[in-house]
Amino acid sequence: TAYEIRPRDWSSDVCSSDLLWFLRKTEVCWEFRDFRLKEYFCSIPAFLNSCAHLWLDFRIIFIKISISVNCWFCNWHFFTFGHEACRLSVSVISFQRFMELALYAPNLGYYERSPGNVGSRGDFYTSVSVGPLFGQLLASTIAPRFRRLLARGLHPSLVEAGAHGGFLAADILDHLDRHEPDIATKVVYTIVEPSPIRRQWQAATLARWNDRVRWADSVPPFDGVLLANELLDAFPIRRFGWNRGLNRWMEWGVGEGASGFEWRPIPDGQADPDGQPPMPPELLAVLPDGYIAETCTPAAQWWMNAAQALQHGCMITFDYG
């Protein structure tokens, strides 16, 4: 996916320990036993770096370090994936932030850990996972559009966002090589991918076409076709509950309970009033108490930005409800 974790503003008083809290409370960090310390931390004080070559039980190290970590350590870029630890106690974080960390925290998030978690042997499979037919159909559909753009003297690009392991790109490029050779070498394949680890997966899959594949952090201005397969529904969402007694929305966050994660309301002073479900008063008047609604402003904004980058061509997205 093309979603990106960005560091918080460290000048803010609410610079929080969302990521550290998340790592301490999830089972993700327990999978990093015997993790080589110097591969995980960078720019840390010399007295820690001197012993970084040792193989250590990550669980013990994480607990010991987390007890003493403070804002001073943050100035050393304590975590390689960004300045995310500032305080150690937080009672609730937004579900949007929780989902963001769970999916995209560099090196730890679900979509960062292995290209094999999607597929017939993974946790779920998609149209790309079951075989090349999906990519072949897309290539056959896209080829006539490219011919029209080439006839107009334009240089078409095929832009894909959310490429994960690069398998859809491989299916499309392979089909163009075999069935559309007249345009195959004239089309640049651009993958929108902010994650360094996923770029490595994609580069390995697409090594055969390394002269035609490019990467970008965001959608560049282009002529051609943009593809997004199961991307928009992977953007982190906000979760709201309707309080009929108070006649207003309440935002749900995530906290730690005795038995693990649990839903908790975000206090009024911490909740962002923008981005609430856009429902007319007539509908709000009949909503039952506790009604749940979700919003995803980042997905809509991403789509608008991509549309503004499109100069000639079309955008195609696939999602499954």
KEKE-3310 file (N, C-alpha, C; in steps of 0.2 Angstrom, whole numbers, plus 5000, padded with zeros to 4 digits):
npx = (5004:5001:5002:5009:5019:5022:5033:5029:5026:5038:5039:5027:5016:5009:5016:5018:5018:5013:5018:5027:5020:5011:5019:5024:5012:5007:5008:5017:5030:5035:5039:5051:5062:5079:5084:5095:5103:5110:5105:5092:5092:5098:5110:5112:5117:5135:5138:5128:5129:5141:5139:5131:5133:5130:5120:5104:5090:5076:5064:5067:5077:5069:5060:5068:5074:5063:5059:5068:5068:5067:5063:5076:5082:5075:5080:5091:5087:5080:5072:5073:5063:5057:5054:5045:5043:5040:5033:5029:5017:5001:4984:4974:4973:4969:4958:4962:4975:4980:4977:4985:4998:4998:4997:5007:5018:5035:5045:5039:5025:5010:5009:5023:5031:5032:5031:5024:5013:5001:4992:4990:4996:4996:4988:4977:4969:4970:4964:4975:4983:4979:4982:4989:4978:4970:4979:4982:4970:4968:4980:4976:4965:4970:4980:4974:4971:4984:4989:4981:4986:4999:4998:4994:5006:5010:5018:5015:5012:5011:5004:5005:4998:5000:5006:5012:5020:5023:5018:5006:5011:5021:5013:5006:5016:5022:5012:5010:5023:5022:5011:5008:5019:5023:5020:5025:5038:5038:5031:5031:5032:5027:5028:5020:5026:5030:5037:5053:5056:5046:5048:5060:5055:5047:5056:5064:5055:5052:5064:5067:5062:5069:5073:5062:5054:5049:5050:5041:5037:5025:5010:5015:5014:5006:5003:4992:4987:4981:4982:4975:4974:4964:4968:4962:4954:4963:4967:4970:4956:4944:4934:4917:4904:4887:4880:4865:4858:4866:4865:4876:4891:4903:4920:4929:4943:4958:4963:4972:4966:4963:4963:4969:4968:4956:4940:4939:4932:4937:4943:4935:4943:4954:4949:4947:4938:4935:4931:4920:4906:4897:4882:4865:4853:4841:4843:4851:4842:4835:4844:4850:4855:4872:4875:4887:4899:4910:4924:4935:4945:4959:4959:4950:4956:4969:4964:4959:4971:4978:4970:4971:4984:4983:4984:4981:4971:4966:4959:4959:4952:4951:4941:4935:4920)
npy = (4994:5012:5020:5031:5032:5046:5056:5063:5080:5087:5098:5099:5099:5088:5077:5061:5044:5035:5025:5018:5014:5006:4996:4990:4984:4975:4959:4960:4965:4954:4945:4948:4942:4939:4949:4958:4971:4982:4983:4988:4999:5016:5029:5030:5033:5031:5022:5013:5009:5003:4990:4985:4974:4963:4948:4949:4946:4952:4955:4957:4967:4977:4980:4984:4996:5003:5008:5017:5026:5043:5060:5065:5054:5053:5063:5057:5050:5037:5026:5018:5019:5032:5047:5043:5040:5047:5050:5038:5033:5032:5033:5031:5030:5036:5026:5027:5030:5019:5009:5013:5011:4998:4992:4999:5003:5006:4992:4984:4984:4976:4976:4978:4968:4955:4950:4939:4938:4940:4931:4914:4906:4914:4926:4930:4931:4939:4945:4945:4936:4923:4920:4925:4930:4941:4952:4951:4953:4967:4972:4970:4978:4991:4993:4998:5011:5016:5016:5026:5037:5037:5039:5053:5059:5058:5053:5039:5033:5020:5020:5013:5011:5005:4992:4982:4967:4968:4959:4961:4971:4963:4953:4961:4968:4957:4952:4962:4962:4950:4950:4963:4969:4981:4992:4989:4992:5006:5011:5018:5011:5016:5015:5019:5021:5023:5016:5009:4995:4988:4993:4986:4973:4974:4977:4966:4957:4963:4963:4959:4969:4980:4991:4998:5001:5013:5022:5031:5043:5049:5052:5056:5070:5064:5056:5044:5029:5026:5013:5006:4993:4987:4997:5009:5005:5001:5012:5020:5022:5032:5029:5031:5034:5036:5046:5046:5052:5064:5069:5069:5065:5053:5049:5034:5027:5017:5007:5000:4986:4975:4962:4964:4974:4987:4995:5012:5028:5043:5057:5073:5084:5079:5074:5076:5088:5089:5079:5071:5059:5063:5066:5070:5081:5075:5061:5059:5061:5050:5040:5025:5024:5023:5019:5015:5022:5025:5035:5040:5051:5053:5044:5049:5061:5057:5051:5063:5070:5062:5062:5075:5075:5068:5070:5066:5053:5039:5034:5019:5009:4996:4988:4978:4974)
npz = (5000:4998:5009:5021:5036:5045:5054:5070:5075:5084:5092:5098:5112:5114:5109:5108:5115:5106:5097:5104:5115:5108:5103:5115:5120:5110:5102:5092:5095:5102:5093:5089:5096:5101:5092:5083:5091:5085:5073:5074:5082:5079:5079:5093:5110:5114:5124:5123:5110:5110:5115:5106:5097:5103:5104:5109:5120:5114:5121:5135:5133:5128:5138:5148:5143:5140:5152:5156:5145:5138:5133:5130:5125:5113:5105:5100:5089:5093:5089:5073:5065:5066:5076:5088:5101:5116:5128:5141:5146:5141:5140:5130:5112:5096:5085:5072:5073:5079:5070:5059:5065:5067:5054:5046:5053:5051:5047:5057:5055:5049:5035:5032:5035:5028:5012:5009:5017:5011:5000:4994:5003:5014:5025:5019:5002:4986:4970:4963:4969:4965:4953:4936:4928:4931:4930:4917:4911:4914:4908:4894:4893:4896:4886:4873:4877:4879:4866:4860:4867:4863:4850:4850:4853:4866:4881:4888:4905:4916:4931:4947:4963:4979:4977:4984:4984:4971:4962:4953:4945:4938:4931:4922:4915:4909:4901:4892:4886:4879:4871:4867:4860:4853:4861:4873:4877:4877:4887:4903:4919:4934:4951:4965:4980:4997:5006:5011:5013:5006:4993:4990:4990:4978:4969:4968:4963:4951:4943:4930:4922:4925:4918:4915:4925:4938:4954:4965:4978:4979:4969:4954:4941:4927:4911:4906:4914:4930:4943:4957:4967:4979:4988:4994:5004:5013:5020:5036:5047:5055:5070:5075:5087:5090:5101:5108:5118:5121:5109:5099:5091:5097:5098:5095:5103:5106:5120:5134:5142:5156:5150:5138:5122:5121:5117:5120:5124:5116:5126:5126:5125:5118:5106:5088:5081:5067:5053:5056:5054:5040:5041:5037:5047:5048:5047:5058:5068:5069:5072:5081:5098:5101:5088:5076:5065:5052:5046:5033:5029:5024:5013:5004:5002:4996:4984:4978:4976:4968:4957:4953:4948:4937:4920:4906:4903:4913:4929:4939:4951:4963:4975:4988:4996)
capx = (5000:5005:5001:5015:5019:5026:5035:5025:5029:5041:5038:5020:5016:5006:5021:5016:5022:5009:5021:5030:5014:5008:5024:5024:5006:5005:5012:5022:5037:5037:5042:5058:5067:5086:5085:5102:5101:5112:5101:5086:5093:5103:5112:5111:5123:5140:5138:5123:5131:5147:5137:5125:5134:5128:5113:5100:5083:5073:5059:5070:5080:5064:5057:5073:5075:5057:5058:5072:5068:5064:5064:5083:5084:5072:5085:5096:5083:5081:5070:5075:5057:5055:5054:5039:5043:5041:5031:5028:5010:4995:4978:4970:4975:4963:4959:4965:4983:4981:4977:4991:5004:4997:4998:5012:5024:5041:5048:5035:5018:5008:5011:5030:5035:5033:5027:5020:5007:4995:4993:4986:4999:4996:4982:4971:4972:4967:4963:4982:4986:4976:4985:4990:4973:4968:4984:4982:4964:4970:4984:4972:4961:4974:4984:4971:4972:4991:4990:4978:4990:5005:4996:4994:5013:5011:5022:5011:5014:5006:5005:5002:4999:4998:5009:5014:5026:5025:5015:5002:5015:5024:5008:5004:5022:5023:5007:5012:5029:5020:5005:5008:5026:5024:5019:5027:5044:5036:5027:5035:5028:5029:5025:5020:5028:5034:5040:5059:5056:5042:5052:5065:5051:5045:5062:5066:5050:5052:5071:5067:5060:5071:5074:5056:5050:5052:5047:5039:5034:5018:5008:5018:5010:5007:4998:4991:4982:4983:4979:4975:4970:4964:4972:4959:4951:4968:4969:4967:4950:4942:4928:4913:4898:4882:4877:4858:4857:4869:4864:4882:4896:4909:4925:4931:4950:4960:4967:4974:4963:4965:4963:4971:4966:4949:4938:4938:4931:4943:4941:4933:4948:4958:4946:4947:4931:4934:4931:4915:4902:4893:4875:4860:4850:4835:4845:4854:4837:4832:4849:4849:4860:4878:4876:4894:4900:4918:4926:4942:4947:4965:4958:4947:4961:4973:4961:4959:4977:4980:4966:4975:4991:4982:4984:4977:4970:4960:4961:4955:4953:4947:4941:4930:4917)
capy = (5000:5018:5024:5032:5034:5052:5058:5068:5087:5086:5104:5099:5096:5081:5073:5056:5038:5031:5019:5014:5011:5001:4990:4987:4981:4970:4954:4961:4965:4948:4941:4950:4939:4938:4954:4961:4978:4988:4983:4991:5006:5020:5035:5030:5035:5027:5017:5008:5007:4998:4983:4983:4968:4957:4945:4950:4944:4959:4957:4960:4974:4982:4982:4988:5002:5008:5011:5023:5031:5049:5064:5065:5048:5054:5067:5053:5046:5031:5021:5019:5021:5038:5049:5041:5039:5053:5048:5031:5032:5035:5029:5030:5033:5035:5020:5029:5030:5012:5005:5016:5008:4990:4991:5002:5005:5003:4985:4981:4984:4970:4976:4979:4962:4950:4950:4932:4938:4940:4925:4907:4903:4920:4927:4931:4931:4943:4943:4945:4930:4917:4919:4931:4932:4948:4957:4950:4957:4974:4974:4970:4984:4997:4993:5002:5018:5018:5017:5032:5042:5037:5042:5060:5061:5058:5047:5036:5029:5015:5021:5008:5013:4999:4987:4977:4963:4969:4954:4963:4974:4958:4950:4966:4969:4951:4951:4967:4960:4944:4951:4970:4971:4987:4997:4987:4996:5013:5013:5018:5008:5019:5012:5024:5017:5027:5011:5006:4988:4986:4994:4980:4967:4975:4977:4959:4954:4966:4963:4958:4975:4986:4997:5001:5002:5018:5022:5038:5043:5051:5051:5062:5072:5059:5054:5036:5025:5024:5007:5005:4987:4986:5002:5014:5002:5000:5018:5020:5025:5034:5026:5036:5031:5041:5047:5049:5057:5070:5071:5071:5059:5052:5046:5028:5025:5010:5008:4993:4984:4969:4957:4966:4980:4988:5001:5018:5035:5048:5063:5078:5089:5076:5072:5081:5089:5088:5073:5067:5057:5069:5064:5075:5081:5070:5054:5059:5061:5043:5035:5023:5026:5018:5018:5015:5025:5026:5039:5040:5057:5052:5040:5054:5066:5054:5051:5069:5072:5058:5065:5082:5073:5065:5075:5063:5046:5037:5030:5013:5007:4990:4987:4973:4975)
capz = (5000:4997:5014:5024:5042:5045:5061:5074:5077:5091:5096:5101:5119:5114:5106:5113:5115:5103:5094:5110:5119:5104:5103:5121:5121:5105:5101:5087:5097:5105:5087:5088:5100:5098:5087:5084:5093:5081:5067:5076:5084:5076:5082:5100:5113:5113:5129:5121:5104:5111:5116:5101:5093:5106:5103:5116:5120:5113:5126:5141:5132:5127:5144:5152:5140:5140:5158:5157:5140:5139:5128:5128:5120:5107:5101:5097:5084:5096:5084:5066:5060:5067:5082:5090:5109:5120:5135:5142:5148:5137:5141:5124:5106:5091:5081:5066:5074:5081:5063:5056:5067:5066:5047:5042:5057:5047:5049:5062:5053:5045:5028:5032:5038:5024:5006:5009:5021:5006:4995:4995:5009:5019:5029:5014:4995:4982:4963:4960:4972:4963:4946:4932:4924:4933:4927:4910:4908:4915:4902:4888:4894:4896:4879:4868:4879:4878:4859:4858:4870:4859:4843:4851:4854:4873:4883:4893:4911:4920:4938:4952:4970:4983:4973:4989:4982:4964:4957:4948:4940:4934:4927:4917:4911:4906:4896:4887:4882:4875:4867:4865:4860:4850:4865:4879:4878:4877:4893:4910:4925:4940:4957:4971:4986:5001:5011:5008:5013:5000:4987:4989:4987:4972:4964:4967:4958:4944:4941:4923:4919:4929:4914:4913:4932:4942:4960:4968:4985:4978:4962:4950:4936:4922:4906:4906:4918:4937:4946:4964:4969:4986:4992:4997:5010:5018:5024:5043:5048:5062:5072:5079:5090:5091:5108:5107:5124:5120:5102:5096:5090:5101:5094:5099:5103:5109:5126:5136:5148:5160:5145:5131:5119:5122:5115:5125:5121:5117:5129:5122:5124:5114:5100:5083:5079:5060:5050:5059:5049:5037:5040:5038:5053:5047:5048:5065:5072:5070:5073:5088:5103:5100:5081:5074:5059:5051:5041:5031:5026:5020:5007:4999:5000:4992:4978:4975:4974:4962:4951:4951:4945:4930:4914:4901:4904:4918:4935:4940:4958:4964:4982:4989:5002)
cpx = (5004:5005:5008:5015:5024:5027:5030:5029:5031:5041:5031:5020:5013:5010:5021:5020:5017:5012:5024:5025:5011:5013:5024:5018:5004:5010:5018:5029:5039:5040:5049:5063:5074:5087:5091:5101:5104:5108:5094:5087:5098:5104:5110:5117:5128:5140:5133:5126:5137:5145:5131:5127:5132:5121:5109:5093:5079:5067:5062:5073:5074:5061:5062:5074:5069:5056:5062:5072:5065:5065:5071:5085:5081:5076:5090:5093:5083:5078:5071:5069:5054:5054:5047:5038:5044:5039:5029:5021:5005:4989:4974:4973:4969:4964:4962:4973:4984:4982:4983:4997:5003:4999:5005:5018:5031:5044:5044:5027:5016:5010:5019:5034:5036:5029:5022:5014:5000:4997:4989:4989:4999:4989:4976:4974:4967:4967:4970:4985:4984:4979:4986:4984:4970:4973:4983:4976:4965:4974:4981:4968:4964:4978:4981:4972:4979:4992:4987:4983:4996:5004:4996:5001:5014:5016:5019:5015:5009:5008:5001:5003:4996:5000:5011:5020:5027:5022:5011:5006:5018:5019:5006:5010:5023:5018:5008:5018:5027:5015:5004:5015:5027:5023:5023:5033:5043:5033:5031:5030:5031:5025:5026:5021:5033:5039:5047:5059:5051:5045:5057:5061:5050:5051:5064:5061:5050:5059:5071:5065:5063:5073:5068:5052:5054:5048:5046:5036:5027:5016:5011:5013:5011:5001:4998:4986:4985:4979:4980:4971:4970:4968:4968:4956:4956:4971:4966:4961:4949:4935:4924:4907:4893:4879:4870:4856:4860:4868:4871:4886:4901:4914:4928:4939:4951:4964:4968:4970:4966:4967:4966:4968:4958:4947:4937:4937:4936:4940:4939:4938:4953:4956:4946:4940:4929:4934:4925:4910:4897:4886:4870:4856:4844:4837:4848:4848:4834:4838:4849:4855:4866:4879:4884:4895:4908:4919:4933:4944:4954:4964:4955:4952:4967:4971:4961:4966:4980:4976:4969:4981:4989:4981:4979:4977:4965:4963:4956:4957:4948:4947:4935:4927:4914)
cpy = (5006:5022:5025:5034:5040:5054:5063:5075:5087:5092:5104:5096:5089:5076:5066:5049:5033:5024:5015:5010:5005:4995:4986:4982:4976:4965:4955:4961:4959:4943:4943:4948:4938:4943:4957:4969:4983:4988:4987:4998:5010:5026:5035:5031:5029:5021:5011:5005:5002:4991:4981:4977:4962:4954:4945:4948:4951:4960:4960:4967:4979:4985:4986:4995:5007:5011:5017:5028:5037:5054:5065:5060:5050:5058:5063:5048:5038:5025:5023:5021:5027:5040:5048:5040:5045:5053:5041:5029:5035:5030:5027:5033:5032:5029:5021:5028:5022:5008:5007:5012:5000:4988:4993:5004:5002:4997:4981:4980:4978:4970:4978:4973:4956:4951:4944:4932:4938:4935:4919:4904:4908:4920:4928:4931:4936:4941:4942:4938:4924:4915:4925:4933:4939:4953:4957:4954:4964:4976:4975:4976:4991:4998:4998:5010:5020:5020:5024:5038:5043:5041:5050:5063:5062:5052:5044:5033:5025:5016:5017:5011:5007:4993:4981:4973:4964:4964:4956:4967:4969:4955:4955:4967:4963:4950:4956:4965:4954:4946:4959:4973:4978:4993:4995:4991:5003:5016:5012:5016:5012:5017:5017:5020:5021:5022:5008:4999:4985:4987:4989:4974:4968:4975:4970:4955:4956:4967:4963:4964:4981:4992:5001:5003:5008:5018:5030:5038:5045:5051:5057:5064:5067:5059:5046:5034:5024:5018:5007:4999:4986:4990:5006:5011:5000:5006:5018:5024:5028:5031:5030:5032:5037:5041:5050:5054:5064:5073:5073:5064:5059:5048:5040:5028:5018:5011:5000:4992:4978:4963:4958:4973:4980:4994:5006:5024:5039:5054:5069:5083:5086:5074:5078:5082:5088:5081:5068:5064:5062:5066:5070:5075:5076:5063:5054:5059:5054:5038:5032:5024:5020:5016:5019:5018:5026:5031:5038:5045:5056:5048:5045:5059:5063:5053:5057:5071:5068:5060:5071:5081:5070:5070:5073:5056:5044:5034:5025:5010:5001:4989:4982:4974:4969)
cpz = (5000:5003:5018:5031:5042:5053:5064:5074:5084:5095:5099:5108:5119:5110:5111:5111:5111:5100:5099:5114:5115:5104:5109:5123:5116:5105:5096:5089:5100:5099:5086:5093:5097:5092:5088:5085:5088:5075:5068:5078:5080:5079:5089:5103:5113:5118:5127:5114:5105:5112:5111:5097:5097:5104:5110:5115:5120:5118:5132:5139:5131:5133:5148:5149:5140:5146:5159:5151:5141:5133:5125:5123:5113:5102:5098:5091:5087:5092:5077:5062:5062:5074:5085:5098:5113:5127:5135:5144:5144:5138:5135:5118:5101:5088:5075:5067:5076:5074:5059:5058:5066:5059:5044:5046:5053:5051:5054:5059:5049:5038:5027:5033:5033:5018:5005:5014:5017:5001:4998:5002:5015:5023:5025:5007:4991:4975:4960:4963:4968:4956:4942:4928:4925:4930:4920:4907:4909:4909:4895:4888:4893:4889:4874:4870:4878:4870:4857:4861:4865:4852:4844:4853:4861:4875:4889:4899:4914:4927:4943:4959:4974:4980:4978:4986:4975:4959:4952:4943:4935:4929:4921:4912:4906:4900:4890:4883:4877:4870:4864:4864:4857:4855:4872:4881:4879:4883:4899:4915:4931:4946:4963:4977:4991:5006:5008:5008:5007:4993:4985:4987:4980:4967:4963:4962:4951:4941:4933:4919:4923:4925:4913:4920:4936:4949:4962:4974:4985:4971:4958:4944:4930:4917:4906:4910:4925:4940:4953:4966:4976:4990:4996:5004:5015:5021:5031:5043:5055:5064:5077:5082:5091:5098:5107:5112:5123:5113:5099:5095:5095:5097:5098:5098:5105:5115:5128:5142:5151:5155:5139:5129:5121:5119:5121:5121:5122:5120:5125:5120:5119:5107:5095:5081:5071:5058:5053:5053:5046:5036:5041:5044:5053:5049:5056:5070:5074:5072:5080:5092:5102:5093:5079:5066:5058:5045:5039:5026:5022:5014:5002:4997:4995:4985:4974:4972:4968:4956:4948:4947:4938:4925:4909:4903:4909:4924:4937:4947:4959:4972:4983:4996:5005)
residu = (THR:ALA:TYR:GLU:ILE:ARG:PRO:ARG:ASP:TRP:SER:SER:ASP:VAL:CYS:SER:SER:ASP:LEU:LEU:TRP:PHE:LEU:ARG:LYS:THR:GLU:VAL:CYS:TRP:GLU:PHE:ARG:ASP:PHE:ARG:LEU:LYS:GLU:TYR:PHE:CYS:SER:ILE:PRO:ALA:PHE:LEU:ASN:SER:CYS:ALA:HIS:LEU:TRP:LEU:ASP:PHE:ARG:ILE:ILE:PHE:ILE:LYS:ILE:SER:ILE:SER:VAL:ASN:CYS:TRP:PHE:CYS:ASN:TRP:HIS:PHE:PHE:THR:PHE:GLY:HIS:GLU:ALA:CYS:ARG:LEU:SER:VAL:SER:VAL:ILE:SER:PHE:GLN:ARG:PHE:MET:GLU:LEU:ALA:LEU:TYR:ALA:PRO:ASN:LEU:GLY:TYR:TYR:GLU:ARG:SER:PRO:GLY:ASN:VAL:GLY:SER:ARG:GLY:ASP:PHE:TYR:THR:SER:VAL:SER:VAL:GLY:PRO:LEU:PHE:GLY:GLN:LEU:LEU:ALA:SER:THR:ILE:ALA:PRO:ARG:PHE:ARG:ARG:LEU:LEU:ALA:ARG:GLY:LEU:HIS:PRO:SER:LEU:VAL:GLU:ALA:GLY:ALA:HIS:GLY:GLY:PHE:LEU:ALA:ALA:ASP:ILE:LEU:ASP:HIS:LEU:ASP:ARG:HIS:GLU:PRO:ASP:ILE:ALA:THR:LYS:VAL:VAL:TYR:THR:ILE:VAL:GLU:PRO:SER:PRO:ILE:ARG:ARG:GLN:TRP:GLN:ALA:ALA:THR:LEU:ALA:ARG:TRP:ASN:ASP:ARG:VAL:ARG:TRP:ALA:ASP:SER:VAL:PRO:PRO:PHE:ASP:GLY:VAL:LEU:LEU:ALA:ASN:GLU:LEU:LEU:ASP:ALA:PHE:PRO:ILE:ARG:ARG:PHE:GLY:TRP:ASN:ARG:GLY:LEU:ASN:ARG:TRP:MET:GLU:TRP:GLY:VAL:GLY:GLU:GLY:ALA:SER:GLY:PHE:GLU:TRP:ARG:PRO:ILE:PRO:ASP:GLY:GLN:ALA:ASP:PRO:ASP:GLY:GLN:PRO:PRO:MET:PRO:PRO:GLU:LEU:LEU:ALA:VAL:LEU:PRO:ASP:GLY:TYR:ILE:ALA:GLU:THR:CYS:THR:PRO:ALA:ALA:GLN:TRP:TRP:MET:ASN:ALA:ALA:GLN:ALA:LEU:GLN:HIS:GLY:CYS:MET:ILE:THR:PHE:ASP:TYR:GLY)
# end
